[in-house]
Amino acid sequence: MSRPAALNAEQVELIRSSFDLITEYSDSVIKLFYGRLFELEPAARGLFKISIPEQAKKLYDTLGLLIRSLDDFETLRAELAIMGRNHAGYGVLPRHYESLRSAMLWAFGQALGPDFDRPTREAWFQLLTAVSTAMMEG
């Protein structure tokens, strides 16, 4: 097993269980996320060349892949590096990763309320940081 170095088994379980809760209203969560992202980074809207609903599906599919691969994160590193290179080509800057992480955590907090407690938030923060780092290394 090789999960992101910063995540322990308890954090992996928190991520999985909170993602399961989000799944039933994923469309709303993704809309909250994009609304918050564009609030934090108004210029980011111009980086999207496909429709937001299409982009939202890609994002949700990617999150699902991350969740399924938490116990073997290393296998995703190469794919995340490629994604990072692609995103850099679209104009994504390192500061955008911070805004994305902030918007995602905010949206999850809005959707999960008290179920998005400090340990769950920290677990997601660590995962999103590991993903951002792998993408920026690409």
N, C-alpha and C positions, 0 to 999 in steps of 0.2 A: 504494500500500500504506500502510495506517495501523495498525500494531500498537500495543499499549500503549506509551507513550513510554519506559517503563523497560526494555523488552525489545529486545534486538538479535536479529539473524537466528539466531545460534548458540543463544540461549536459546529461541527459538521451536522450533527443531529438537529441543532437549533435552526440551521440554515434550511435543511430539508423540511422540517416540520412547518416552518414559517412559509416556505415556498408553496407547500401543499395548501395552506390556508389562502394564500394569494391567488392560487390557480383558479378558484371558483369565480373570482371577479377580476381576472387578469386584464381585460380590456380597460376597465376603469383605472386600474393601477398604472397601466402603461400611459393612459391619457394624463393622469396626474403627473407622472414622471416627465413627459414631454412638455406639459404646461410649465412645470417648475424649471426644467432645463432652459427653456426659451426665456423665462423670466430672469434667470441667472446669467444667461449668455444669449442675448437677443440676436447677435450676429450668427449664432450657430444654426439658426433656421435656414440660412442660405447654403449651408454645407450639405443639406439633404437634397439629392437629385431624384429620389423616388418619393411617392406619396407617404405621408405619415402613417396611414393604416398599414401600408406594405412594410415600412420601416419598423413599425411596432411589432408586426408578426416576426420579422427577422430577430428583433431584440428578444422577444419572448422565447423564440426557439433557441437562441444562444444561451439565455439564462437556463433553460431546461437542460441543454447539453452540459453546462457547467455543473448543475446540480447532480446530474447522472454521473459525472466524471470526478466528483470530489475525492474519491478514494484513489484516483489515478490521474491527478492533476498534471503530472509531468508529460503525459501523452498529449495534452492540449497545448503545451508551451510552444511548439513549432507552429501550430495553427493560430495561436494568439499572436505570435510574432508576425505572421503573414497578414493577419487582420490589422495589426498595428501599422505595418508598412502601407497597406491599402488605405487605411484611415488617414495616414500622413499625406498620402497623395491626394486625398479629398480636401485637405486643408485643416485637418484636426491638429490642434496644438496641445502641448503637454498640459496647459492650464485647463483645457476642456475636460480632461479626465477627472480633475478635481470637481468641476461643476457637475459632471455626470454622476460621480459618486455621491455628491451632496444631494442632487435631485432624486436619485434612486432611493437613498436612505429616507429622505423626506416623504416620498410617495409610499414607501413601505410602512412608514410610521403612520401616515394618514389612513392607510387601508387596514392595518392591523391593530391600531390603537394600543391598548394595554398589553396585547400579545407581542408587541415590538418593544420588549423591555431592554434594559441596558445590555445584558449578555447577548441577546439576539442581535441588537444593533451592532455591537462590537464584532460579532462573528461575521456579519455581512460586510462591515467596514474592512475587516481583514481580507475577506475573499475579494471584494472589489479592488482593494489595493493590490493584491497579488495579480489580478487580471490586468489592471492598468500598467503595472510594472512590466509584466510579460509583453504587453502590446507595445509599450514605449521602447523596450529593448529591441523590438523588431525594426 
